[in-house]
Amino acid sequence: MNDSVPLDKSSDGWQPTTVLTATGAGVAYFAILFGSSTLLGGASVVWLDPLFGAAAAFAMEITVMLPLALAMNWLVAWCFGTGAGWPTGAIVAGTAALLLVVADFALLMLLGNTVTKEILNHGWSEARFVEQVLMAALPLAYPRP
């Protein structure tokens, strides 16, 4: 053990307050990400899909969601004081990804497979799931304040 590090401090970043703060940041990032993707997905289904088709609507939606997710990631990092990478970025990303999977599963169970695919995901459920998980993983790599 390094003698220059006090016994109550950890040099690897795993402080209880750091973990709790990063978990809270992950919950906030999930809430913002899930809410905005639900709103944009609904708008995509209602307005873009009938005009341009499902593939073009999904492409337009993800074109808006990626910069929005980057901005939300930065905002949450700034508000909570978390950094990218290990360990805080991993906790934020893991929390957000886990909550996204749970929310998608809950919607699938509540609304049924057909309704979820046709209404919420306009036939692109697999692509949307991958998109959400990748956006949830942004805290691992994206530079933060």
C-alpha positions in Angstrom: 0.0 0.0 0.0 1.2 3.5 -0.8 2.1 5.3 2.4 1.3 8.7 0.9 -2.4 7.8 0.5 -4.4 8.1 3.8 -6.2 5.0 4.9 -9.7 6.5 4.5 -9.0 7.7 0.9 -8.8 5.4 -2.1 -6.5 6.1 -4.9 -8.5 4.2 -7.5 -11.6 6.5 -7.4 -14.0 4.1 -5.7 -15.2 6.5 -3.0 -18.8 5.9 -1.6 -19.7 9.5 -2.5 -18.3 9.1 -6.0 -20.3 6.0 -6.6 -23.5 7.6 -5.3 -23.0 10.7 -7.3 -22.2 8.8 -10.5 -25.3 6.6 -9.9 -27.4 9.7 -9.5 -25.9 11.1 -12.7 -26.7 7.9 -14.5 -30.3 8.1 -13.4 -30.6 11.7 -14.5 -28.9 10.9 -17.8 -31.3 8.0 -18.3 -34.4 10.1 -17.6 -33.3 12.9 -20.0 -32.2 10.4 -22.7 -35.4 8.2 -22.4 -37.7 11.2 -22.3 -36.2 12.9 -25.3 -36.0 9.7 -27.3 -39.6 8.9 -26.5 -40.7 12.4 -27.6 -38.6 12.3 -30.8 -39.7 8.8 -31.5 -43.3 9.8 -31.2 -42.8 12.7 -33.5 -41.0 10.5 -35.9 -43.9 8.0 -36.0 -46.6 10.7 -36.3 -45.0 13.1 -38.8 -41.9 11.8 -40.4 -42.8 8.1 -41.0 -45.9 8.8 -43.1 -44.0 11.4 -45.2 -40.7 9.7 -45.7 -41.0 6.1 -44.7 -39.7 4.2 -41.6 -36.0 4.1 -42.5 -35.7 7.8 -43.4 -37.7 8.7 -40.3 -35.3 6.7 -38.1 -32.3 8.2 -39.8 -33.7 11.7 -39.2 -34.4 10.9 -35.6 -31.0 9.6 -34.9 -29.4 12.6 -36.6 -31.1 14.8 -34.0 -30.7 12.4 -31.1 -26.9 12.0 -31.3 -25.9 15.6 -30.8 -28.7 16.0 -28.3 -27.3 13.0 -26.3 -23.8 14.4 -26.5 -25.1 17.7 -25.1 -27.1 15.9 -22.4 -24.1 13.9 -21.4 -22.0 17.0 -21.0 -24.7 18.8 -19.0 -25.2 15.9 -16.6 -21.4 15.6 -16.2 -21.2 19.3 -15.5 -24.1 19.3 -13.0 -22.9 16.2 -11.1 -19.2 16.7 -11.5 -18.5 13.3 -12.9 -15.8 12.5 -15.4 -15.4 10.3 -18.4 -13.8 6.8 -18.3 -13.2 4.7 -15.2 -14.8 4.5 -12.7 -17.4 7.4 -12.8 -18.1 7.3 -16.5 -18.6 3.5 -16.3 -21.0 3.9 -13.4 -23.0 6.6 -15.2 -23.1 4.6 -18.5 -23.9 1.3 -16.7 -26.7 2.9 -14.7 -28.2 4.6 -17.8 -27.9 1.5 -20.0 -29.4 -0.8 -17.3 -32.4 1.6 -16.8 -32.9 1.8 -20.6 -33.0 -2.0 -20.9 -35.4 -2.2 -17.9 -37.7 0.5 -19.3 -37.7 -1.1 -22.8 -38.5 -4.5 -21.2 -41.3 -3.0 -19.1 -42.9 -1.3 -22.1 -42.7 -4.6 -24.0 -44.4 -6.4 -21.1 -47.1 -3.7 -20.6 -47.9 -3.0 -24.2 -47.1 -6.3 -25.9 -44.7 -7.1 -28.7 -46.8 -5.9 -31.7 -47.8 -2.6 -30.1 -44.3 -1.9 -28.9 -42.7 -2.6 -32.3 -45.3 -0.8 -34.4 -46.1 2.2 -32.2 -43.0 3.0 -30.2 -40.3 1.7 -32.5 -42.0 1.9 -35.9 -40.6 -1.4 -36.9 -37.0 -0.6 -36.0 -36.9 -2.0 -32.5 -33.5 -3.7 -32.8 -31.9 -0.6 -34.3 -33.5 1.7 -31.7 -32.4 -0.6 -28.8 -28.8 -0.5 -30.1 -29.0 3.3 -30.5 -30.2 3.8 -27.0 -27.6 1.5 -25.4 -24.8 3.2 -27.5 -26.0 6.6 -26.4 -26.1 5.4 -22.8 -22.5 4.4 -23.2 -21.4 7.9 -24.1 -20.2 8.7 -20.6 -17.4 6.2 -21.1 -15.7 8.0 -23.9 -17.0 11.5 -24.5 -14.8 14.3 -23.0 -16.5 15.9 -20.1 -16.0 19.2 -18.2 
